Amino acid sequence: MESRQMAARIALAIILALAAGWIGFAFIPAVLWAGVVAVAVDPLRRKMLGRLPGHHATVAGILTAAVALLVVVPLAMALTSALLEARGIAAWYAATTANGVPVPAWLSHIPWASERAIVWWQTHLSTPEGAAEQLRRLNADTILAHTKVVGQNVMHRAVIFGFSMTTLFFLIRDRDEVVQQLRLGATRAFGPAGERIGGQILASVRGTIDGLVLVGLAQGVIMAIAYAFAGVPHPILLGLLTGIGAMVPFGLLVVMLVALTLLLIKGAIVAAVVIGAFGFVLNFVADHWVRPQLIGGSTSLPFMWVLIGIVGGVETIGLLGLFVGPAVMAASILVWRDFIDRQPASPPQPGTPPAPANP
């Protein structure tokens, strides 16, 4: 009878878990993002509670507002810059259709293909007719359709962002209770190994935050200063994008190519070469020395497994995979190490009497 009741409880729990996952599937990324951010700000939360003991809701509100501002302010800067650029693009479009685009000086410095590139530019862009023909190839209906899709995605992500911030507030406020419940659940489900797996996941998330987010932001600040000295347009915005891109493998190089293109358009070839070399060296040092120490050291993982977790996570679930991927790898390796380290029971020797049963 008890076995039937236990089987019914397990079946009911599985059904309810599947139903809850199905209903809240769209908000799972928001909950995971809130969990990642809660782990990241936990040391700051402890310091603030040391100065404001007992004010859990106040500390949670301050930290949630600070995280929201860290996201909203850069987005507002990018939107403002985009609106200003849109005016410039409209003016450039009018001037291009009226006068054409003159051949830039840097085009003559391209090795091997400079003459062919100049001839193509003179034929298709230098005259008003050629420039207008190239611009007419842009389908207005396609642009409008993409604009609608972008608008819908922005609204959807705004809702997810608001839900993430709400979840983050409650996770920070009720952090101790949530951690205690997770610890008890993991221990009951998996025994002593459950708490070790949970600790390894938290260490992996913290190490990934230090190795990707903090190092990436530092790279963005350094590159913003370099952009400003080299004369790259909008160095602060490009530095911000570089910092965000540096969190993704090879993302810094992609954003840096945009900066190099802007320098080449201005004809600053020497500055482009210097910025390209400096960015490559900075990215090489960060990816081969700094990040392996921060991430691999905290997770006790070879950096190759960390890299597989990062790249595979991004490929599978997007930006959230930066943190979920290494955590899954760390937990998997811990389970494997527990399995291979477990000593098998030695077979009894011939003639040895069996061990007495426990009373």
Residue pairs with C-beta under 8 A, 6 or more apart in sequence:
21 28
24 31
26 160
27 160
27 163
29 160
29 317
29 320
30 160
30 161
30 163
30 164
30 167
31 164
31 167
32 320
32 324
33 164
33 320
34 164
34 165
34 167
34 168
34 171
35 171
36 205
36 209
36 320
36 323
37 67
37 164
37 168
38 168
38 171
38 172
38 175
39 202
39 205
39 206
39 209
40 205
40 206
40 209
40 213
41 63
41 67
41 172
42 175
44 63
45 59
45 60
45 63
45 172
45 175
48 59
48 62
48 63
49 55
49 56
49 59
52 58
52 59
56 172
56 173
56 174
57 173
59 172
59 173
60 169
60 170
60 172
60 173
61 169
63 168
63 172
64 165
64 168
64 169
64 172
67 165
67 168
68 165
71 161
74 240
77 236
77 237
77 240
78 237
78 240
78 241
81 234
81 237
93 135
96 128
96 131
96 132
96 135
97 128
97 131
97 132
97 135
98 128
99 128
100 125
100 126
100 127
100 128
100 130
100 131
101 121
101 125
101 126
101 131
102 126
103 118
103 121
103 122
103 126
104 265
104 267
105 267
106 264
106 265
106 267
106 269
107 114
107 117
107 118
107 121
108 114
108 118
109 269
110 117
123 130
124 130
124 131
124 133
124 134
125 131
125 134
171 178
182 198
183 195
183 198
185 194
186 194
186 195
186 197
186 198
187 194
187 195
188 194
190 197
193 335
193 338
196 334
196 338
197 331
197 334
197 335
200 299
200 300
200 330
200 331
200 334
201 327
201 330
201 331
203 298
203 299
203 330
204 295
204 298
204 299
204 301
204 326
204 327
204 329
204 330
204 331
205 323
205 326
205 327
206 298
207 294
207 295
207 296
207 297
207 298
207 299
207 326
208 295
208 306
208 310
208 322
208 323
208 326
208 327
209 323
210 294
210 295
210 298
211 290
211 291
211 294
211 295
212 247
212 291
212 295
212 310
212 322
212 323
213 247
215 246
215 286
215 290
215 291
215 294
216 243
216 244
216 245
216 246
216 247
216 252
217 243
217 246
218 243
219 242
219 243
219 246
219 252
219 282
219 283
219 286
220 239
220 240
220 241
220 242
220 243
220 244
220 246
221 239
221 243
222 282
223 238
223 239
223 242
223 243
223 252
223 256
223 259
223 279
223 282
224 235
224 236
224 238
224 239
224 240
224 242
224 243
225 235
225 239
226 275
226 278
226 279
227 235
227 238
227 239
227 259
227 275
228 235
228 236
230 263
230 268
230 271
230 272
230 274
230 275
231 263
231 266
231 268
231 271
232 238
232 259
232 262
232 263
232 271
232 275
233 262
238 255
238 258
238 259
241 255
241 258
242 252
242 255
242 256
242 259
244 251
245 251
245 252
245 254
245 255
246 252
246 283
246 286
247 322
248 314
248 319
248 322
249 287
249 307
249 310
249 311
249 314
252 279
252 282
252 283
253 279
253 280
253 283
256 275
256 276
256 279
259 275
260 272
260 275
260 276
263 269
263 271
263 272
263 275
264 272
291 303
292 303
292 306
295 301
295 303
295 306
295 326
296 302
296 303
296 306
299 306
299 326
299 330
300 330
301 326
301 329
301 330
301 333
305 329
305 333
306 326
306 329
308 325
308 329
309 325
309 326
309 327
309 328
309 329
309 330
310 321
310 322
310 325
310 326
311 325
312 321
312 325
313 320
313 321
313 322
313 323
313 324
313 325
313 326
313 328
314 321
314 322
314 325
315 321
316 325
317 324
348 354
